[in-house]
Amino acid sequence: MNGWIVNILSAFVLSALLAGVVIPKILLIAFRKNLFDEPDERKIHTSLVPRLGGIAFKPVIFFTIALLLGINLYLGELQVISVASEEVRPMAFAFCAIMLLYLVGIGDDLVGIRYKAKFIAQILCGVMLIAGDIYISDFHGFLGLHALHPAFAYPFTLLLIVFIINAINLIDGIDGLASGLCSVALIFYGLTSYFIDEPMYALLSFTALGVLVPFFYYNVFGDPQKQKKIFMGDTGSLTIGMLLCILSIKLTMCAPAADSGIPNPLVLAYSPLIIPCFDVIRVYFGRVRRGKNPFLPDKTHIHHKLLAIGMHQRVAMVSILGASVVLALCNILLSPYLDITLLLLLDGVIWVGVNMWLTQKCKTLEQVRT
């Protein structure tokens, strides 16, 4: 595996360097062509900021992986090429799915696309993953279920893909939050994939992580007055969301069974995505309960509540990232000892409790102000 370690580290460094070169060029073009994310009453930012950072993601990731595989082929690294060749089918369909959502994201960022059209594109991407043999084939004990029949596994996978993609898209509300949460997930998936002997997916994870590092810098620390700040936009959130779908689903298929003494594979897959996934469920049903369109944006996400109780944007972002790491680690460490259904229920209870406290805190502060 030493050759793979070199490739994975090289992919991370090369991806970060390329993104560090491409993102400033995107900023330059965006400011020259006046391609901005306009502030409004729903958004946190008050300055004109380009939202085209995600345009850098897919080209840099694809170029980095293709270049490194080409170099390995040129140098005759048969071990690397042999492993990569075994993943041609899933990777081919996965890359097609990423490409499709990348194009949808560009269209949405530039001219706008109806959410129904985006859902259709996401379902098509799910079909591509299933064609590439990437789908939820086992519940690993959740609700007492294990191996799934394709008649259930395929539609459930489609539903899950749409759910995860939109969860990542909707959590992108304050600087560094979406990219930070995705980075946490990519680190977990990358390390896990490597240790369960799935180095191609570790390579994909750390390549994507490399792209997010320079983006995070420009997104969080960039100054809009100096034309250095950028958002990832739908292009970025849809692309990274699709990547996380691929990595998480593949992890449930590749990891050893839960009874082999390692953490439950389903826990390994969903734990890094707990916060965005639980948040979108709460927000969705909250909108339905209030009689509003569940697909139209509002200011009821977890980060909005933290801002409402007086937290600074950066403090709120760091708090959510810290909570994501702690929850993921606790779940992974507890999964060999607790039933997965009980563990997920405990996660839900904790999430509901925290949100109830935040809601009450917001109401109390609102009463004080009035």
C-alpha positions, 0 to 999 in steps of 0.5 A, a space after each residue: 500500500 506504500 504506492 497508494 500512500 504516495 498517490 493519495 498524498 500527491 493527489 491532496 497536494 496537487 489538488 490543493 495547488 491547482 484549486 489555489 490557482 484556479 479559484 483566484 482566476 474565477 474571482 477575477 472573471 466573476 468581478 469583471 463580468 459582475 457575476 455575484 450572489 445578490 444579498 437579500 433578506 434571507 441571506 447573511 452576507 451584505 456584500 457582493 460576492 461571487 458564487 462560482 467557486 464550485 466551478 473549480 471543483 470538478 475539473 481539478 478533481 478529475 484532472 488530478 486523478 486522471 494525471 496521477 493514474 496516467 503517471 502510474 501507468 507510465 511508470 509501470 506501477 502495476 499494483 496501483 493500476 491493477 486496483 484502479 482497473 477493478 473500479 472502472 465500472 463504478 468510477 465511470 458511472 460515478 464520474 458521469 453522475 458528478 459531471 451531470 450535477 456539475 453542469 446543473 449547478 453551473 446552470 443554476 448559479 448562472 441563470 437559475 433552474 427550477 427545483 423540480 428539474 434539479 430533482 430529476 437530474 439527481 434521480 438520473 445521477 442515482 440511476 447512474 450510480 446503481 448502473 455502476 453497482 453503487 447502491 445500498 445493499 445492506 442495512 447492517 442490522 438497522 431495524 433488524 435488517 441486513 441484505 436488501 432485495 434489489 426491489 427495495 435497495 434501488 429505490 431506497 438508494 435513489 431516495 437517499 442520494 436525493 436526500 444527501 445532495 439536498 442536505 449538503 446544498 441546504 446547509 450552505 448558509 454561512 461562511 465555511 459551514 458546507 465546505 467544513 462539514 464536507 471536509 470533515 466527512 471526506 477525512 473520515 471517508 478517506 481514512 476509512 476507505 484506506 484502512 479497509 483496503 479501498 484505496 481508489 475511494 481514499 484517493 477520491 476523498 483526499 483529492 476532493 479534500 484538497 480542492 476544499 482547502 483553498 476554497 475554505 480559505 477564500 470563503 472564510 477569510 477572503 475580503 469582499 472589498 478586495 475581491 477575494 471572497 467567494 461562495 461555492 454556489 450550487 455548482 460546488 454543493 451539488 458536486 461535493 454532495 454527489 461525491 459524498 453520496 458515492 463515498 458513503 454508499 460505497 463504504 456500506 458495500 465495502 466495509 467488513 460486516 459489523 460482527 467482525 469487531 469493527 464499527 458498524 459500516 452503516 454508522 461509518 457511512 452516515 455519522 459524518 453526515 449527521 448534522 446536515 441530514 438531521 437538519 434538513 429533516 427538521 427544516 423540511 417538516 417544520 415548513 410543512 407544519 407551518 403550511 409553507 412550501 418545503 422546497 423554498 428557502 427560509 432562515 430556520 436552519 441550525 446555523 440561523 438559530 445559532 446566529 439568532 442567539 448572538 453567535 458570530 458567524 465564525 463561532 457558529 461555524 466552528 461550533 457546528 464543525 466541532 459537534 460534527 466531529 464529536 458526534 461522528 467519533 462517538 457513534 463510531 466508537 459506540 457502534 461495536 457495543 450498541 445496536 445501530 437502531 438504538 444509536 440512531 435513535 439516540 442521535 435523534 434525541 440529542 438533535 431534537 433536544 439541542 434544537 428545542 433548547 435553541 428554539 426556546 433560547 431564540 424565543 426568550 431573546 426575542 421577547 427581551 428585545 420586544 
